[in-house]
Amino acid sequence: MSQSEQPIRPNLRGGVGFEHRDETSLGELVALLWDARFLILGTTLVALILGVYVTWRTTPIYQVEALLQVEDKKGGKGGPGMEALSALLDQPAAAQTEIEILRSNLVLGRTVESLALDIAAQPQFNPLLGDALVRGRLDAPTLRIERFDVPAPLRGTPFRIVAQGNGAFLWEAPDGRQLASGHEGEILQATWRGQPMLLQVRALLAAPGQRFDLIRRPYLQAIEALRQNLHVAEKGKQTNILSLSFESPDPNRGAEILNEIVAQYIGQNIARKAEEASRSLAFLQEQLPQLKAKLEAAENQLNQYRMQTGSADLTEETKLVLKQSVDLEGQILALRQKKEELLRTYKERADVVATLDQQIAKLGSEARQLDGKVRALPRTQQELVRLMREVQVSTDMYTSMLNSVQQLQVAKAGEIGNARIVDHALPSLGPVKPQKAVAVGLSAVLGLLGGIGLALLRKALHRGVTDPRLIEVHLGLPVVVTVPHSLRQEGIQKELQRGVPGKHLLAETQPEDLAVESLRSLRTSLHFSMLDARNSVVLFTGPTPAIGKTFVSANFATLLAQAGNRVLLVDGDLRRGYLHRPFGLPERGRGLSEVLAGQVSWREALNTSLLPSLDLLTTGALPPNPSELLMGRRLVEFIQEVSSAYDLVLIDAPPVMAVTDPVILGKHAGTTLLITKAEQHSLEELQLTLQRLEGGGVKVQGCVFNDLNTSKLGYRYYGYSYRQTSRTSQAR
């Protein structure tokens, strides 16, 4: 059973049609993607090519790494016996604190200044190829700058260097004006916009005419660019091991930059620790002359008193009081010295200062108690104890401070900081990005997804009917036949366009083609549709041009004639009809326009020698007023005469949406069939076409669904039905 002969049922709108489902099934989605397979494959291929091109053109980035260890407390600061001083000077260094110092403007700024990283000299390449052709070559264009001094207003302004060969070059301004010319090693001076500049090229390797972009970036911009490529993180938790990585297009240059960053960090770390010792040393050196003078004064007073009173021996009890008094006085002086040092950093009301005041007050109370014991001694021993105490205290303080000065000097000279380099940066062997395999694979996946997206978007934007069942369900118009797409007809159409002489009828050249078989089923359907028709005239029309009306009319007429019917085929498109061409007629000759104008009779205008039982009436000369001719009384007479003279009269009419001619012709036809092309017309367009015909009093009996692509996955069942029809015909 053919597609047109499948069982049908009434729909909700009073028409007939197949059962319809609004949702899209998985099979329909697969069919849609299969239909768009060339689009999807093309998009994937384009994306894959672009991915390969981008990865090939992109400059590879190398990553170099270094390792640092940060110690909470450093040891070995000058020798034994310095643990107390080390504890006083050391401060714990957390890993996060050191990470921030590594990424600070202090460290990175010194690196920029040391390596002149704010000077950028890049060769100019073809924008499509980039440096891909010279990448890795020893003779790649290279420009190294020794000095490039520009004032602050000109930082960030791009200048150009043009190689002249043998180390010579031209120095050009951004506007193309030549500033100076010279050779490698020469110091060039120039002025631009009133600002003096200086340039010295260290090395230039390039072919004559090679251009370089030369720019002195702002200081902070160079630091920020360095910071973006530097990554610092602690390995593990609370390990105080810092992992540093730096990304650069040149692995050797990257290792040099990272090692310089590490060196600058270690240098500032040592300088920071040495600065702490320097501050303490400066304070002690300020106090040392005062203590020495105080000691000398105390010794002189003691000697003078002994000379005046003579030598006097102290009792054991007096010696014990003297020793205790000396110890307390030494402790009080040490605390007062420490307080003076702290007041350089803290305020008087600080907690650490208040604690020292409390300790000093407590020791002062104990000292006053000892003073009471001293006052109980004889007057001579009291004065001797006082003088000896001052001498002993001054001696102890001076000796202690002198030792501290010597220890700080040794510590300052032997300062090593609290960080050490575990691994230096070495040039990496391979780039870390782009990862070519990942990039190419990702581009292919994106291309595949993009192709699927385009297919779905095309389906969403193009609302052409792809399933004839939708016409029956939504419009109530029966589809009398579905004509599949014919590859052979494509060749015939190309021959027509090239003007190849001869007949171009698929029904004659390929009678077993599926499209021809479907038109044979139309013959059966048309027989039942015309049972109640007022005449034997069949009108073929459609919504728009180029939908296959001429193909259907010519080949259907040929099949009817081959079946023994006497058929008249009329080209009713008086505006641009070319129904004569498939039958091998080079010119239109006399035709319908002359008949309607009364110039000839319709029998005189017929072409009767084309096929047995088939006569053709062409358009004739294309008239300037087709609608007026069709509305004349001669059309009625013509229809009546040919209807009675032939078994079937087929009229190929112009499209409905373009002109009103098919409405005029349809009023006189007993049967009107609407030809639609698969995937070209939306349901709204078809509904508007039917409204125009019905508004003119023309009732459409059925629809011919033309040019359905049965190679699509979703339409395999059409091909099956047509092959079944073909086998049935052969069996007959």
Secondary structure, DSSP 8 states (H G I E B T S, - for coil): --GGGS--EE-TTSSEE----SS--HHHHHHHHHHTHHHHHHHHHHHHHHHHHHHHHS--BEEEEEEEEE-SS---SSSTT-HHHHHHH-----HHHHHHHHTSHHHHHHHHHHHTTTEEEEE---TTTTTTTTTT-TTS-EEEEEEEE--GGGTT--EEEEEEETTEEEEE-TTS-EEEEEETT-EEEEEETTEEEEEEEEEEE--TT-EEEEEE--HHHHHHHHHHHEEEEESSSS--EEEEEEEESSHHHHHHHHHHHHHHHHHHHHHHHHHHHHHHHHHHHHHHHHHHHHHHHHHHHHHHHHHHH------HHHHHHHHHHHHHHHHHHHHHHHHHHHTTTS-TT-HHHHHHHHHHHHHHHHHHHHHHHHHTS-HHHHHHHHHHHHHHHHHHHHHHHHHHHHHHHHHHHT---SEEEEE-----SS--BS-HHHHHHHHHHHHHHHHHHHHHHHHHH------HHHHHHHH---EEEEEE--HHHHHHHHHHHHT--S---HHHH-TTSHHHHHHHHHHHHHHHHTTT-SSSEEEEE-SSSSSSHHHHHHHHHHHHHHTT--EEEEE--TTT--TTGGGT-SS--S-HHHHHTTSS-TTTT-EEEEETTEEEE---S--S-HHHHHTSHHHHHHHHHHHHHSSEEEEE---TTT-SHHHHHHTT-SEEEEEEETTT--HHHHHHHHHHHHHTT----EEEEEEE-TTSGGGHHHHHHHHHHHHHHHH-
